[in-house]
Amino acid sequence: MKYVLAPLAGFTDAPFRRLCHEGGADLTYTEMVSAAGLAHGSSPTQHLLETMDGEGPVAVQLFGATESDLAYATRYIEESFVRRSTFNLQPSALFTEVNLNAGCPMTKVTREGAGAKLIEDPEKIYRLLKAMVENTSLPVTLKTRLGPHPRKTNIFEIVDAAEKAGAKGLVLHARYTSQMHGGEVHLDRLREVVDRARIPVTGNGSVVDAKTAAAMAETGVGAIMIGRAALARPFIFSELKMYESTSTSRFDCFRAHLKYLLEFRDILARKYPNDHIPSPDAFASVKMHVHLFRYFNGRPGAAELRRRLNQVRSLDEIDEAISTLGMV
Ligand SMILES: Cc1cc2nc3c(=O)[nH]c(=O)nc-3n(C[C@H](O)[C@H](O)[C@H](O)COP(=O)(O)O)c2cc1C
């Protein structure tokens, strides 16, 4: 499976993208960049397009509401960031793809007619994407949601519009605009979209560990995009790949570690019968406080789990505390 770092405004700057690339992301995204800002020559907006050495493939995401802004911004990226060889044969790009944001639910974006506002108007998505396709040599892709709210699932019209405009890929956050960034991720709908679409589909929405990644992979998506779970955990991409190739998760490592510790305690107890080697419960609890709790750092609910693990006094209590966890 391919793993992609999601665009996160205020977070996915060049240094963090570089870390995520090192942490196994196959593709990373800039945060959303205002097409109008580029059209007006805004220098802070231009800064968002800067990359640094060591970054892997980066998709640049634009948001905007007019064909002229998006055409300008896409051309600006083409002219400023797509390098051509001396013989002008193969464009070699710092950016590998230009993406249109049709999913951001924030009022400051939607009130201008951009982001998730576009979901209500597939025909407009078609026009905006077409304006982008006509102004770049890079593949143009779309990031969107299922529809404005659960009573209106218009993703299928949106996919048709995107394909007709020449988009080369779709990223689907499998939620509705009304859900913002919470609530159920509709994997059944995502699967329908994958089945119908002719362009590759990347799935997105609350993938946080191997269990949620496996559930999303089952929909048939070609890639999985991860946002919030990568914050302060840029190696999540490698972790998930390691789990796929070896079926070894942090949870499995933890279990193996605990097993070896108990075996080692028995060795000590046998060899030094007069040395009051702690009981298995006490031995495991002490190691848990010092060392083992770290296996669960960075996962959702880690702070609460850490608090509980700090109090365990027996193997049963350890079992109980971690019984609610998934695979990674
Ligand atoms: C703080 C924050 C900033 C975001 N910024 C963007 C953005 O700039 N462009 C975009 O398309 N989506 C943006 N999103 C949505 C994410 O890309 C992603 O679709 C969403 O968080 C669901 O994925 P996750 O559950 O893996 O985080 C943002 C989400 C958050 C929480």
The ligand as an ORCA input file, in Angstrom:
! r2SCAN-3c Opt
* xyz 0 1
  C      -5.626     21.201     11.344
  C      -6.124     20.663     10.026
  C      -5.777     21.324      8.860
  C      -6.244     20.836      7.633
  N      -5.869     21.481      6.486
  C      -6.271     20.978      5.290
  C      -5.827     21.557      4.059
  O      -5.076     22.537      4.042
  N      -6.282     21.018      2.892
  C      -7.122     19.912      2.878
  O      -7.506     19.448      1.798
  N      -7.531     19.345      4.020
  C      -7.104     19.816      5.207
  N      -7.478     19.195      6.355
  C      -8.194     17.899      6.267
  C      -7.166     16.745      6.222
  O      -6.360     16.812      5.069
  C      -7.867     15.386      6.258
  O      -8.726     15.283      5.157
  C      -8.664     15.190      7.540
  O      -7.942     15.634      8.673
  C      -9.031     13.700      7.720
  O      -7.870     12.906      7.760
  P      -7.241     12.380      9.167
  O      -8.385     11.781      9.940
  O      -6.210     11.368      8.772
  O      -6.675     13.573      9.873
  C      -7.076     19.678      7.583
  C      -7.422     19.044      8.772
  C      -6.960     19.515      9.988
  C      -7.345     18.781     11.242
*
